[in-house]
Amino acid sequence: MPEIVKRNARAVLLDGDELVLIKRTKPGRDPYWVTVGGGVEVEDDSIESALHREIFEELGGTLEKAELVHLITDRLEDGIGVQHIFAARLAGMDLSVRTGTEFAKPERGAYDVVRVPFTAESVSELDLMPPELAEFVAANIEAIVSVLDTPVRKA
């Protein structure tokens, strides 16, 4: 069985009825969009805590709720990578306190925060990476909203 050598935590991040994404613009490449998130680090207590850290680094944001909804497996040279995809609701954000190291490297291109309507049509019109995630999101709009709006246990 291959070993997991890399883990990422990413958020299908909703703010009201909008999806919050990062528009990536790199020299010599057409723009594309990614969900907020990134690598799980040794210092992270859990995959979900990595997600919260990444939301703060990339958006100056905090989450109201996060639920694991999907996994994407990537075959890597030395093992496998797993992207843990969470459905999440944004509690708030302040872009002026973003701390991600990528923002200090102009050669990596632009990281613009964008909002799009959370509909299958809007998601399908974007070059959302990776393509497996774009397909999952477009096919599961109602389920993602339901996961975030339905309590796990009734009070």
N, CA, C and O atoms as a GROMACS GRO file, in nm:
protein
  620
    1MET      N    1   0.085  -0.119   0.000
    1MET     CA    2   0.000   0.000   0.000
    1MET      C    3   0.089   0.124   0.000
    1MET      O    4   0.178   0.135   0.084
    2PRO      N    5   0.065   0.217  -0.093
    2PRO     CA    6   0.147   0.339  -0.097
    2PRO      C    7   0.129   0.423   0.029
    2PRO      O    8   0.022   0.426   0.090
    3GLU      N    9   0.236   0.491   0.065
    3GLU     CA   10   0.234   0.578   0.183
    3GLU      C   11   0.184   0.718   0.145
    3GLU      O   12   0.212   0.768   0.036
    4ILE      N   13   0.110   0.780   0.237
    4ILE     CA   14   0.068   0.919   0.217
    4ILE      C   15   0.189   1.007   0.251
    4ILE      O   16   0.238   1.006   0.364
    5VAL      N   17   0.236   1.081   0.152
    5VAL     CA   18   0.354   1.165   0.171
    5VAL      C   19   0.320   1.314   0.172
    5VAL      O   20   0.405   1.397   0.204
    6LYS      N   21   0.196   1.347   0.138
    6LYS     CA   22   0.155   1.488   0.137
    6LYS      C   23   0.006   1.496   0.165
    6LYS      O   24  -0.073   1.419   0.109
    7ARG      N   25  -0.032   1.589   0.251
    7ARG     CA   26  -0.174   1.615   0.279
    7ARG      C   27  -0.200   1.765   0.262
    7ARG      O   28  -0.119   1.850   0.297
    8ASN      N   29  -0.318   1.793   0.206
    8ASN     CA   30  -0.366   1.931   0.194
    8ASN      C   31  -0.504   1.939   0.256
    8ASN      O   32  -0.578   1.842   0.257
    9ALA      N   33  -0.537   2.056   0.308
    9ALA     CA   34  -0.671   2.085   0.358
    9ALA      C   35  -0.723   2.203   0.277
    9ALA      O   36  -0.661   2.310   0.275
   10ARG      N   37  -0.837   2.185   0.210
   10ARG     CA   38  -0.894   2.289   0.126
   10ARG      C   39  -1.040   2.310   0.162
   10ARG      O   40  -1.105   2.219   0.213
   11ALA      N   41  -1.092   2.429   0.136
   11ALA     CA   42  -1.230   2.462   0.172
   11ALA      C   43  -1.312   2.503   0.051
   11ALA      O   44  -1.273   2.592  -0.025
   12VAL      N   45  -1.427   2.438   0.035
   12VAL     CA   46  -1.532   2.490  -0.051
   12VAL      C   47  -1.600   2.591   0.041
   12VAL      O   48  -1.692   2.557   0.116
   13LEU      N   49  -1.554   2.715   0.033
   13LEU     CA   50  -1.582   2.817   0.134
   13LEU      C   51  -1.699   2.907   0.093
   13LEU      O   52  -1.692   2.979  -0.007
   14LEU      N   53  -1.805   2.901   0.171
   14LEU     CA   54  -1.923   2.981   0.142
   14LEU      C   55  -1.931   3.102   0.236
   14LEU      O   56  -1.902   3.093   0.355
   15ASP      N   57  -1.971   3.213   0.177
   15ASP     CA   58  -2.004   3.334   0.252
   15ASP      C   59  -2.141   3.375   0.201
   15ASP      O   60  -2.154   3.434   0.094
   16GLY      N   61  -2.243   3.344   0.279
   16GLY     CA   62  -2.380   3.362   0.232
   16GLY      C   63  -2.404   3.266   0.117
   16GLY      O   64  -2.383   3.146   0.130
   17ASP      N   65  -2.449   3.319   0.003
   17ASP     CA   66  -2.473   3.234  -0.114
   17ASP      C   67  -2.364   3.249  -0.219
   17ASP      O   68  -2.387   3.225  -0.338
   18GLU      N   69  -2.245   3.290  -0.175
   18GLU     CA   70  -2.131   3.305  -0.265
   18GLU      C   71  -2.018   3.210  -0.225
   18GLU      O   72  -1.999   3.179  -0.108
   19LEU      N   73  -1.945   3.166  -0.325
   19LEU     CA   74  -1.827   3.083  -0.308
   19LEU      C   75  -1.705   3.174  -0.310
   19LEU      O   76  -1.688   3.253  -0.403
   20VAL      N   77  -1.621   3.163  -0.209
   20VAL     CA   78  -1.499   3.244  -0.200
   20VAL      C   79  -1.383   3.161  -0.254
   20VAL      O   80  -1.355   3.052  -0.206
   21LEU      N   81  -1.316   3.216  -0.355
   21LEU     CA   82  -1.205   3.147  -0.422
   21LEU      C   83  -1.085   3.239  -0.433
   21LEU      O   84  -1.093   3.359  -0.408
   22ILE      N   85  -0.972   3.180  -0.472
   22ILE     CA   86  -0.853   3.257  -0.504
   22ILE      C   87  -0.833   3.247  -0.656
   22ILE      O   88  -0.823   3.138  -0.712
   23LYS      N   89  -0.827   3.363  -0.721
   23LYS     CA   90  -0.796   3.367  -0.865
   23LYS      C   91  -0.645   3.379  -0.877
   23LYS      O   92  -0.584   3.474  -0.829
   24ARG      N   93  -0.586   3.280  -0.941
   24ARG     CA   94  -0.440   3.277  -0.960
   24ARG      C   95  -0.406   3.329  -1.098
   24ARG      O   96  -0.458   3.281  -1.199
   25THR      N   97  -0.319   3.425  -1.100
   25THR     CA   98  -0.271   3.481  -1.226
   25THR      C   99  -0.119   3.471  -1.223
   25THR      O  100  -0.052   3.534  -1.141
   26LYS      N  101  -0.066   3.389  -1.315
   26LYS     CA  102   0.079   3.369  -1.324
   26LYS      C  103   0.126   3.413  -1.461
   26LYS      O  104   0.054   3.398  -1.560
   27PRO      N  105   0.246   3.468  -1.467
   27PRO     CA  106   0.300   3.506  -1.598
   27PRO      C  107   0.305   3.387  -1.693
   27PRO      O  108   0.349   3.278  -1.655
   28GLY      N  109   0.259   3.408  -1.816
   28GLY     CA  110   0.266   3.304  -1.917
   28GLY      C  111   0.160   3.196  -1.908
   28GLY      O  112   0.170   3.093  -1.975
   29ARG      N  113   0.060   3.216  -1.824
   29ARG     CA  114  -0.045   3.116  -1.809
   29ARG      C  115  -0.180   3.186  -1.797
   29ARG      O  116  -0.190   3.293  -1.738
   30ASP      N  117  -0.285   3.124  -1.852
   30ASP     CA  118  -0.419   3.179  -1.836
   30ASP      C  119  -0.458   3.173  -1.689
   30ASP      O  120  -0.415   3.082  -1.618
   31PRO      N  121  -0.538   3.268  -1.641
   31PRO     CA  122  -0.583   3.265  -1.501
   31PRO      C  123  -0.660   3.137  -1.471
   31PRO      O  124  -0.726   3.080  -1.558
   32TYR      N  125  -0.652   3.095  -1.346
   32TYR     CA  126  -0.729   2.982  -1.298
   32TYR      C  127  -0.769   3.010  -1.154
   32TYR      O  128  -0.716   3.103  -1.092
   33TRP      N  129  -0.860   2.930  -1.100
   33TRP     CA  130  -0.913   2.952  -0.967
   33TRP      C  131  -0.884   2.830  -0.880
   33TRP      O  132  -0.882   2.717  -0.928
   34VAL      N  133  -0.862   2.855  -0.751
   34VAL     CA  134  -0.840   2.747  -0.654
   34VAL      C  135  -0.922   2.777  -0.529
   34VAL      O  136  -0.956   2.892  -0.500
   35THR      N  137  -0.952   2.672  -0.456
   35THR     CA  138  -1.016   2.690  -0.327
   35THR      C  139  -0.909   2.734  -0.226
   35THR      O  140  -0.790   2.713  -0.248
   36VAL      N  141  -0.953   2.794  -0.118
   36VAL     CA  142  -0.861   2.838  -0.014
   36VAL      C  143  -0.811   2.715   0.061
   36VAL      O  144  -0.888   2.624   0.091
   37GLY      N  145  -0.683   2.714   0.090
   37GLY     CA  146  -0.627   2.602   0.166
   37GLY      C  147  -0.485   2.576   0.124
   37GLY      O  148  -0.428   2.649   0.042
   38GLY      N  149  -0.428   2.470   0.181
   38GLY     CA  150  -0.290   2.437   0.150
   38GLY      C  151  -0.242   2.319   0.230
   38GLY      O  152  -0.321   2.241   0.283
   39GLY      N  153  -0.112   2.308   0.237
   39GLY     CA  154  -0.049   2.192   0.298
   39GLY      C  155  -0.067   2.182   0.448
   39GLY      O  156  -0.070   2.282   0.519
   40VAL      N  157  -0.080   2.057   0.494
   40VAL     CA  158  -0.084   2.028   0.637
   40VAL      C  159   0.062   2.024   0.684
   40VAL      O  160   0.144   1.954   0.624
   41GLU      N  161   0.092   2.098   0.790
   41GLU     CA  162   0.228   2.108   0.841
   41GLU      C  163   0.243   2.025   0.968
   41GLU      O  164   0.144   1.994   1.035
   42VAL      N  165   0.366   1.991   1.001
   42VAL     CA  166   0.396   1.910   1.120
   42VAL      C  167   0.338   1.974   1.246
   42VAL      O  168   0.295   1.903   1.337
   43GLU      N  169   0.338   2.106   1.253
   43GLU     CA  170   0.289   2.177   1.372
   43GLU      C  171   0.138   2.173   1.388
   43GLU      O  172   0.087   2.202   1.496
   44ASP      N  173   0.065   2.138   1.282
   44ASP     CA  174  -0.081   2.136   1.288
   44ASP      C  175  -0.128   2.019   1.373
   44ASP      O  176  -0.081   1.906   1.356
   45ASP      N  177  -0.221   2.046   1.465
   45ASP     CA  178  -0.274   1.941   1.552
   45ASP      C  179  -0.361   1.841   1.477
   45ASP      O  180  -0.372   1.725   1.517
   46SER      N  181  -0.424   1.886   1.368
   46SER     CA  182  -0.514   1.800   1.291
   46SER      C  183  -0.527   1.859   1.151
   46SER      O  184  -0.480   1.970   1.123
   47ILE      N  185  -0.590   1.785   1.064
   47ILE     CA  186  -0.614   1.835   0.929
   47ILE      C  187  -0.708   1.955   0.934
   47ILE      O  188  -0.691   2.051   0.860
   48GLU      N  189  -0.809   1.948   1.022
   48GLU     CA  190  -0.900   2.062   1.034
   48GLU      C  191  -0.830   2.185   1.090
   48GLU      O  192  -0.859   2.297   1.048
   49SER      N  193  -0.737   2.166   1.184
   49SER     CA  194  -0.665   2.283   1.236
   49SER      C  195  -0.576   2.343   1.127
   49SER      O  196  -0.555   2.464   1.124
   50ALA      N  197  -0.524   2.259   1.036
   50ALA     CA  198  -0.448   2.310   0.921
   50ALA      C  199  -0.538   2.396   0.833
   50ALA      O  200  -0.496   2.501   0.784
   51LEU      N  201  -0.662   2.352   0.814
   51LEU     CA  202  -0.757   2.430   0.735
   51LEU      C  203  -0.779   2.568   0.798
   51LEU      O  204  -0.774   2.669   0.729
   52HIS      N  205  -0.802   2.571   0.928
   52HIS     CA  206  -0.823   2.700   0.997
   52HIS      C  207  -0.701   2.790   0.982
   52HIS      O  208  -0.715   2.910   0.959
   53ARG      N  209  -0.580   2.734   0.994
   53ARG     CA  210  -0.458   2.812   0.978
   53ARG      C  211  -0.450   2.868   0.837
   53ARG      O  212  -0.419   2.986   0.818
   54GLU      N  213  -0.476   2.783   0.738
   54GLU     CA  214  -0.469   2.827   0.599
   54GLU      C  215  -0.572   2.938   0.568
   54GLU      O  216  -0.541   3.033   0.496
   55ILE      N  217  -0.692   2.925   0.622
   55ILE     CA  218  -0.795   3.028   0.602
   55ILE      C  219  -0.746   3.161   0.658
   55ILE      O  220  -0.767   3.266   0.598
   56PHE      N  221  -0.681   3.156   0.774
   56PHE     CA  222  -0.629   3.280   0.832
   56PHE      C  223  -0.514   3.335   0.748
   56PHE      O  224  -0.510   3.454   0.720
   57GLU      N  225  -0.421   3.248   0.708
   57GLU     CA  226  -0.306   3.295   0.630
   57GLU      C  227  -0.349   3.356   0.497
   57GLU      O  228  -0.297   3.461   0.458
   58GLU      N  229  -0.441   3.293   0.427
   58GLU     CA  230  -0.476   3.336   0.292
   58GLU      C  231  -0.583   3.444   0.286
   58GLU      O  232  -0.590   3.520   0.190
   59LEU      N  233  -0.668   3.452   0.391
   59LEU     CA  234  -0.778   3.549   0.389
   59LEU      C  235  -0.782   3.641   0.511
   59LEU      O  236  -0.858   3.738   0.512
   60GLY      N  237  -0.702   3.612   0.612
   60GLY     CA  238  -0.723   3.679   0.740
   60GLY      C  239  -0.860   3.639   0.793
   60GLY      O  240  -0.928   3.717   0.859
   61GLY      N  241  -0.899   3.514   0.762
   61GLY     CA  242  -1.036   3.469   0.788
   61GLY      C  243  -1.049   3.369   0.901
   61GLY      O  244  -0.953   3.305   0.943
   62THR      N  245  -1.173   3.359   0.949
   62THR     CA  246  -1.211   3.259   1.048
   62THR      C  247  -1.334   3.186   0.996
   62THR      O  248  -1.412   3.239   0.916
   63LEU      N  249  -1.349   3.063   1.043
   63LEU     CA  250  -1.459   2.980   0.999
   63LEU      C  251  -1.567   2.968   1.104
   63LEU      O  252  -1.540   2.965   1.224
   64GLU      N  253  -1.690   2.962   1.056
   64GLU     CA  254  -1.806   2.938   1.141
   64GLU      C  255  -1.825   2.787   1.158
   64GLU      O  256  -1.859   2.740   1.266
   65LYS      N  257  -1.804   2.712   1.048
   65LYS     CA  258  -1.828   2.568   1.049
   65LYS      C  259  -1.746   2.506   0.937
   65LYS      O  260  -1.727   2.567   0.832
   66ALA      N  261  -1.698   2.383   0.960
   66ALA     CA  262  -1.626   2.308   0.856
   66ALA      C  263  -1.660   2.161   0.869
   66ALA      O  264  -1.657   2.105   0.979
   67GLU      N  265  -1.693   2.098   0.757
   67GLU     CA  266  -1.727   1.956   0.754
   67GLU      C  267  -1.651   1.890   0.639
   67GLU      O  268  -1.656   1.938   0.526
   68LEU      N  269  -1.580   1.782   0.667
   68LEU     CA  270  -1.511   1.707   0.563
   68LEU      C  271  -1.615   1.646   0.469
   68LEU      O  272  -1.706   1.577   0.513
   69VAL      N  273  -1.600   1.672   0.338
   69VAL     CA  274  -1.699   1.623   0.242
   69VAL      C  275  -1.641   1.541   0.127
   69VAL      O  276  -1.716   1.475   0.055
   70HIS      N  277  -1.509   1.545   0.108
   70HIS     CA  278  -1.453   1.480  -0.010
   70HIS      C  279  -1.303   1.461   0.007
   70HIS      O  280  -1.237   1.536   0.079
   71LEU      N  281  -1.250   1.360  -0.062
   71LEU     CA  282  -1.105   1.338  -0.069
   71LEU      C  283  -1.065   1.327  -0.215
   71LEU      O  284  -1.136   1.270  -0.298
   72ILE      N  285  -0.948   1.383  -0.246
   72ILE     CA  286  -0.890   1.368  -0.379
   72ILE      C  287  -0.751   1.309  -0.358
   72ILE      O  288  -0.672   1.358  -0.278
   73THR      N  289  -0.723   1.201  -0.431
   73THR     CA  290  -0.594   1.134  -0.420
   73THR      C  291  -0.509   1.167  -0.542
   73THR      O  292  -0.555   1.160  -0.656
   74ASP      N  293  -0.384   1.204  -0.516
   74ASP     CA  294  -0.290   1.234  -0.622
   74ASP      C  295  -0.174   1.135  -0.615
   74ASP      O  296  -0.116   1.115  -0.509
   75ARG      N  297  -0.141   1.074  -0.727
   75ARG     CA  298  -0.024   0.985  -0.734
   75ARG      C  299   0.100   1.073  -0.746
   75ARG      O  300   0.113   1.152  -0.840
   76LEU      N  301   0.190   1.060  -0.651
   76LEU     CA  302   0.314   1.138  -0.650
   76LEU      C  303   0.431   1.042  -0.672
   76LEU      O  304   0.416   0.920  -0.663
   77GLU      N  305   0.546   1.099  -0.700
   77GLU     CA  306   0.664   1.018  -0.727
   77GLU      C  307   0.698   0.923  -0.613
   77GLU      O  308   0.736   0.808  -0.638
   78ASP      N  309   0.686   0.970  -0.489
   78ASP     CA  310   0.729   0.891  -0.374
   78ASP      C  311   0.614   0.840  -0.288
   78ASP      O  312   0.638   0.796  -0.175
   79GLY      N  313   0.492   0.844  -0.336
   79GLY     CA  314   0.378   0.798  -0.259
   79GLY      C  315   0.250   0.862  -0.311
   79GLY      O  316   0.236   0.887  -0.431
   80ILE      N  317   0.158   0.888  -0.220
   80ILE     CA  318   0.034   0.952  -0.262
   80ILE      C  319   0.012   1.080  -0.182
   80ILE      O  320   0.058   1.094  -0.068
   81GLY      N  321  -0.060   1.171  -0.244
   81GLY     CA  322  -0.103   1.293  -0.178
   81GLY      C  323  -0.253   1.285  -0.161
   81GLY      O  324  -0.324   1.234  -0.247
   82VAL      N  325  -0.301   1.337  -0.049
   82VAL     CA  326  -0.444   1.339  -0.023
   82VAL      C  327  -0.487   1.482   0.003
   82VAL      O  328  -0.433   1.550   0.090
   83GLN      N  329  -0.585   1.527  -0.075
   83GLN     CA  330  -0.645   1.658  -0.052
   83GLN      C  331  -0.776   1.636   0.024
   83GLN      O  332  -0.868   1.572  -0.027
   84HIS      N  333  -0.782   1.688   0.145
   84HIS     CA  334  -0.901   1.679   0.229
   84HIS      C  335  -0.986   1.802   0.199
   84HIS      O  336  -0.946   1.915   0.227
   85ILE      N  337  -1.104   1.779   0.142
   85ILE     CA  338  -1.190   1.889   0.099
   85ILE      C  339  -1.302   1.908   0.202
   85ILE      O  340  -1.379   1.816   0.229
   86PHE      N  341  -1.307   2.026   0.258
   86PHE     CA  342  -1.409   2.060   0.357
   86PHE      C  343  -1.511   2.153   0.294
   86PHE      O  344  -1.477   2.237   0.211
   87ALA      N  345  -1.637   2.138   0.333
   87ALA     CA  346  -1.737   2.242   0.310
   87ALA      C  347  -1.727   2.332   0.432
   87ALA      O  348  -1.723   2.283   0.545
   88ALA      N  349  -1.723   2.463   0.411
   88ALA     CA  350  -1.704   2.553   0.525
   88ALA      C  351  -1.780   2.683   0.503
   88ALA      O  352  -1.805   2.725   0.390
   89ARG      N  353  -1.817   2.744   0.616
   89ARG     CA  354  -1.880   2.878   0.615
   89ARG      C  355  -1.782   2.977   0.676
   89ARG      O  356  -1.722   2.952   0.780
   90LEU      N  357  -1.769   3.088   0.608
   90LEU     CA  358  -1.682   3.195   0.653
   90LEU      C  359  -1.750   3.275   0.764
   90LEU      O  360  -1.864   3.319   0.747
   91ALA      N  361  -1.681   3.293   0.876
   91ALA     CA  362  -1.734   3.376   0.984
   91ALA      C  363  -1.697   3.522   0.961
   91ALA      O  364  -1.774   3.613   0.993
   92GLY      N  365  -1.579   3.544   0.904
   92GLY     CA  366  -1.534   3.679   0.877
   92GLY      C  367  -1.394   3.676   0.817
   92GLY      O  368  -1.324   3.575   0.827
   93MET      N  369  -1.354   3.787   0.754
   93MET     CA  370  -1.219   3.796   0.701
   93MET      C  371  -1.172   3.939   0.696
   93MET      O  372  -1.251   4.033   0.683
   94ASP      N  373  -1.041   3.954   0.705
   94ASP     CA  374  -0.976   4.085   0.698
   94ASP      C  375  -0.849   4.065   0.616
   94ASP      O  376  -0.746   4.022   0.668
   95LEU      N  377  -0.857   4.097   0.488
   95LEU     CA  378  -0.744   4.072   0.398
   95LEU      C  379  -0.618   4.148   0.438
   95LEU      O  380  -0.508   4.111   0.396
   96SER      N  381  -0.632   4.252   0.520
   96SER     CA  382  -0.514   4.329   0.560
   96SER      C  383  -0.424   4.252   0.657
   96SER      O  384  -0.311   4.293   0.681
   97VAL      N  385  -0.473   4.142   0.714
   97VAL     CA  386  -0.391   4.064   0.807
   97VAL      C  387  -0.347   3.930   0.749
   97VAL      O  388  -0.300   3.843   0.823
   98ARG      N  389  -0.362   3.911   0.618
   98ARG     CA  390  -0.314   3.788   0.555
   98ARG      C  391  -0.165   3.771   0.585
   98ARG      O  392  -0.090   3.868   0.589
   99THR      N  393  -0.125   3.646   0.606
   99THR     CA  394   0.014   3.621   0.645
   99THR      C  395   0.084   3.519   0.557
   99THR      O  396   0.200   3.488   0.582
  100GLY      N  397   0.018   3.466   0.457
  100GLY     CA  398   0.079   3.361   0.375
  100GLY      C  399   0.209   3.405   0.310
  100GLY      O  400   0.219   3.517   0.260
  101THR      N  401   0.308   3.316   0.311
  101THR     CA  402   0.439   3.350   0.255
  101THR      C  403   0.431   3.377   0.104
  101THR      O  404   0.515   3.449   0.050
  102GLU      N  405   0.331   3.320   0.037
  102GLU     CA  406   0.320   3.338  -0.108
  102GLU      C  407   0.296   3.483  -0.148
  102GLU      O  408   0.327   3.522  -0.261
  103PHE      N  409   0.241   3.565  -0.057
  103PHE     CA  410   0.210   3.703  -0.092
  103PHE      C  411   0.335   3.790  -0.100
  103PHE      O  412   0.332   3.899  -0.156
  104ALA      N  413   0.447   3.741  -0.046
  104ALA     CA  414   0.572   3.816  -0.048
  104ALA      C  415   0.659   3.776  -0.168
  104ALA      O  416   0.773   3.822  -0.179
  105LYS      N  417   0.606   3.693  -0.257
  105LYS     CA  418   0.684   3.645  -0.370
  105LYS      C  419   0.616   3.684  -0.501
  105LYS      O  420   0.537   3.606  -0.555
  106PRO      N  421   0.645   3.805  -0.552
  106PRO     CA  422   0.578   3.852  -0.673
  106PRO      C  423   0.599   3.758  -0.793
  106PRO      O  424   0.515   3.754  -0.883
  107GLU      N  425   0.708   3.684  -0.795
  107GLU     CA  426   0.733   3.592  -0.906
  107GLU      C  427   0.631   3.478  -0.911
  107GLU      O  428   0.620   3.409  -1.013
  108ARG      N  429   0.556   3.457  -0.802
  108ARG     CA  430   0.454   3.352  -0.799
  108ARG      C  431   0.321   3.400  -0.856
  108ARG      O  432   0.227   3.322  -0.868
  109GLY      N  433   0.312   3.528  -0.893
  109GLY     CA  434   0.191   3.580  -0.952
  109GLY      C  435   0.096   3.635  -0.848
  109GLY      O  436   0.131   3.652  -0.731
  110ALA      N  437  -0.028   3.663  -0.893
  110ALA     CA  438  -0.128   3.727  -0.807
  110ALA      C  439  -0.221   3.624  -0.743
  110ALA      O  440  -0.250   3.520  -0.802
  111TYR      N  441  -0.266   3.656  -0.623
  111TYR     CA  442  -0.361   3.576  -0.546
  111TYR      C  443  -0.479   3.667  -0.512
  111TYR      O  444  -0.482   3.727  -0.404
  112ASP      N  445  -0.574   3.678  -0.602
  112ASP     CA  446  -0.687   3.768  -0.581
  112ASP      C  447  -0.806   3.691  -0.523
  112ASP      O  448  -0.844   3.585  -0.574
  113VAL      N  449  -0.863   3.745  -0.418
  113VAL     CA  450  -0.982   3.685  -0.358
  113VAL      C  451  -1.102   3.727  -0.442
  113VAL      O  452  -1.124   3.845  -0.467
  114VAL      N  453  -1.180   3.628  -0.485
  114VAL     CA  454  -1.298   3.655  -0.566
  114VAL      C  455  -1.417   3.580  -0.507
  114VAL      O  456  -1.402   3.480  -0.436
  115ARG      N  457  -1.534   3.630  -0.538
  115ARG     CA  458  -1.659   3.565  -0.498
  115ARG      C  459  -1.742   3.539  -0.623
  115ARG      O  460  -1.752   3.624  -0.712
  116VAL      N  461  -1.799   3.421  -0.628
  116VAL     CA  462  -1.888   3.387  -0.739
  116VAL      C  463  -2.015   3.327  -0.680
  116VAL      O  464  -2.012   3.271  -0.571
  117PRO      N  465  -2.126   3.338  -0.751
  117PRO     CA  466  -2.248   3.274  -0.702
  117PRO      C  467  -2.223   3.123  -0.685
  117PRO      O  468  -2.157   3.061  -0.768
  118PHE      N  469  -2.275   3.066  -0.578
  118PHE     CA  470  -2.256   2.923  -0.554
  118PHE      C  471  -2.361   2.845  -0.629
  118PHE      O  472  -2.458   2.794  -0.571
  119THR      N  473  -2.340   2.836  -0.760
  119THR     CA  474  -2.429   2.760  -0.848
  119THR      C  475  -2.343   2.671  -0.937
  119THR      O  476  -2.226   2.700  -0.960
  120ALA      N  477  -2.402   2.563  -0.985
  120ALA     CA  478  -2.330   2.473  -1.075
  120ALA      C  479  -2.285   2.548  -1.200
  120ALA      O  480  -2.175   2.524  -1.251
  121GLU      N  481  -2.369   2.638  -1.251
  121GLU     CA  482  -2.336   2.713  -1.372
  121GLU      C  483  -2.213   2.802  -1.350
  121GLU      O  484  -2.122   2.804  -1.433
  122SER      N  485  -2.210   2.874  -1.238
  122SER     CA  486  -2.096   2.963  -1.210
  122SER      C  487  -1.968   2.885  -1.191
  122SER      O  488  -1.863   2.923  -1.244
  123VAL      N  489  -1.975   2.775  -1.117
  123VAL     CA  490  -1.855   2.694  -1.093
  123VAL      C  491  -1.806   2.634  -1.224
  123VAL      O  492  -1.685   2.629  -1.248
  124SER      N  493  -1.897   2.588  -1.308
  124SER     CA  494  -1.859   2.524  -1.434
  124SER      C  495  -1.795   2.621  -1.532
  124SER      O  496  -1.719   2.578  -1.620
  125GLU      N  497  -1.822   2.750  -1.519
  125GLU     CA  498  -1.764   2.850  -1.609
  125GLU      C  499  -1.620   2.883  -1.575
  125GLU      O  500  -1.550   2.943  -1.657
  126LEU      N  501  -1.574   2.844  -1.456
  126LEU     CA  502  -1.439   2.876  -1.411
  126LEU      C  503  -1.342   2.764  -1.446
  126LEU      O  504  -1.382   2.649  -1.463
  127ASP      N  505  -1.216   2.799  -1.455
  127ASP     CA  506  -1.112   2.699  -1.466
  127ASP      C  507  -1.066   2.670  -1.322
  127ASP      O  508  -0.957   2.708  -1.280
  128LEU      N  509  -1.153   2.599  -1.249
  128LEU     CA  510  -1.127   2.567  -1.108
  128LEU      C  511  -1.038   2.444  -1.102
  128LEU      O  512  -1.068   2.341  -1.163
  129MET      N  513  -0.930   2.456  -1.028
  129MET     CA  514  -0.834   2.347  -1.016
  129MET      C  515  -0.840   2.283  -0.878
  129MET      O  516  -0.866   2.353  -0.779
  130PRO      N  517  -0.818   2.155  -0.868
  130PRO     CA  518  -0.804   2.060  -0.977
  130PRO      C  519  -0.940   2.029  -1.039
  130PRO      O  520  -1.043   2.051  -0.976
  131PRO      N  521  -0.940   1.979  -1.163
  131PRO     CA  522  -1.068   1.951  -1.232
  131PRO      C  523  -1.159   1.857  -1.154
  131PRO      O  524  -1.281   1.871  -1.160
  132GLU      N  525  -1.102   1.761  -1.080
  132GLU     CA  526  -1.185   1.669  -1.000
  132GLU      C  527  -1.266   1.744  -0.896
  132GLU      O  528  -1.380   1.709  -0.867
  133LEU      N  529  -1.206   1.849  -0.840
  133LEU     CA  530  -1.277   1.929  -0.741
  133LEU      C  531  -1.388   2.010  -0.807
  133LEU      O  532  -1.498   2.020  -0.753
  134ALA      N  533  -1.360   2.067  -0.922
  134ALA     CA  534  -1.462   2.144  -0.994
  134ALA      C  535  -1.583   2.056  -1.024
  134ALA      O  536  -1.697   2.098  -1.007
  135GLU      N  537  -1.558   1.932  -1.069
  135GLU     CA  538  -1.667   1.840  -1.100
  135GLU      C  539  -1.746   1.805  -0.974
  135GLU      O  540  -1.869   1.802  -0.976
  136PHE      N  541  -1.676   1.777  -0.865
  136PHE     CA  542  -1.742   1.743  -0.739
  136PHE      C  543  -1.831   1.858  -0.691
  136PHE      O  544  -1.947   1.837  -0.656
  137VAL      N  545  -1.777   1.979  -0.691
  137VAL     CA  546  -1.853   2.094  -0.643
  137VAL      C  547  -1.976   2.118  -0.730
  137VAL      O  548  -2.087   2.132  -0.679
  138ALA      N  549  -1.958   2.121  -0.862
  138ALA     CA  550  -2.070   2.147  -0.952
  138ALA      C  551  -2.181   2.043  -0.936
  138ALA      O  552  -2.299   2.076  -0.950
  139ALA      N  553  -2.144   1.919  -0.909
  139ALA     CA  554  -2.243   1.811  -0.896
  139ALA      C  555  -2.308   1.805  -0.758
  139ALA      O  556  -2.406   1.732  -0.739
  140ASN      N  557  -2.255   1.881  -0.662
  140ASN     CA  558  -2.301   1.866  -0.522
  140ASN      C  559  -2.337   1.997  -0.454
  140ASN      O  560  -2.325   2.009  -0.332
  141ILE      N  561  -2.380   2.096  -0.530
  141ILE     CA  562  -2.414   2.228  -0.474
  141ILE      C  563  -2.514   2.214  -0.359
  141ILE      O  564  -2.488   2.262  -0.248
  142GLU      N  565  -2.627   2.149  -0.384
  142GLU     CA  566  -2.732   2.137  -0.281
  142GLU      C  567  -2.684   2.058  -0.161
  142GLU      O  568  -2.715   2.094  -0.047
  143ALA      N  569  -2.609   1.951  -0.182
  143ALA     CA  570  -2.560   1.870  -0.071
  143ALA      C  571  -2.462   1.948   0.016
  143ALA      O  572  -2.466   1.937   0.138
  144ILE      N  573  -2.375   2.027  -0.046
  144ILE     CA  574  -2.279   2.107   0.031
  144ILE      C  575  -2.352   2.208   0.118
  144ILE      O  576  -2.319   2.223   0.236
  145VAL      N  577  -2.449   2.278   0.062
  145VAL     CA  578  -2.527   2.374   0.141
  145VAL      C  579  -2.600   2.302   0.254
  145VAL      O  580  -2.604   2.351   0.366
  146SER      N  581  -2.658   2.187   0.224
  146SER     CA  582  -2.732   2.109   0.325
  146SER      C  583  -2.641   2.065   0.440
  146SER      O  584  -2.678   2.073   0.557
  147VAL      N  585  -2.520   2.019   0.405
  147VAL     CA  586  -2.424   1.977   0.509
  147VAL      C  587  -2.395   2.093   0.603
  147VAL      O  588  -2.383   2.074   0.724
  148LEU      N  589  -2.382   2.213   0.549
  148LEU     CA  590  -2.349   2.328   0.632
  148LEU      C  591  -2.469   2.384   0.709
  148LEU      O  592  -2.452   2.447   0.813
  149ASP      N  593  -2.590   2.360   0.659
  149ASP     CA  594  -2.708   2.416   0.722
  149ASP      C  595  -2.780   2.319   0.816
  149ASP      O  596  -2.868   2.360   0.890
  150THR      N  597  -2.744   2.191   0.812
  150THR     CA  598  -2.813   2.090   0.894
  150THR      C  599  -2.726   2.051   1.012
  150THR      O  600  -2.612   2.007   0.994
  151PRO      N  601  -2.778   2.068   1.134
  151PRO     CA  602  -2.699   2.027   1.251
  151PRO      C  603  -2.671   1.877   1.248
  151PRO      O  604  -2.752   1.799   1.199
  152VAL      N  605  -2.555   1.839   1.301
  152VAL     CA  606  -2.520   1.698   1.309
  152VAL      C  607  -2.616   1.627   1.405
  152VAL      O  608  -2.660   1.514   1.380
  153ARG      N  609  -2.648   1.695   1.515
  153ARG     CA  610  -2.742   1.641   1.613
  153ARG      C  611  -2.849   1.747   1.640
  153ARG      O  612  -2.821   1.866   1.644
  154LYS      N  613  -2.968   1.700   1.659
  154LYS     CA  614  -3.075   1.795   1.697
  154LYS      C  615  -3.062   1.827   1.844
  154LYS      O  616  -3.036   1.739   1.927
  155ALA      N  617  -3.080   1.953   1.876
  155ALA     CA  618  -3.066   1.996   2.016
  155ALA      C  619  -3.180   1.946   2.103
  155ALA      O  620  -3.182   1.974   2.223
   0.00000   0.00000   0.00000
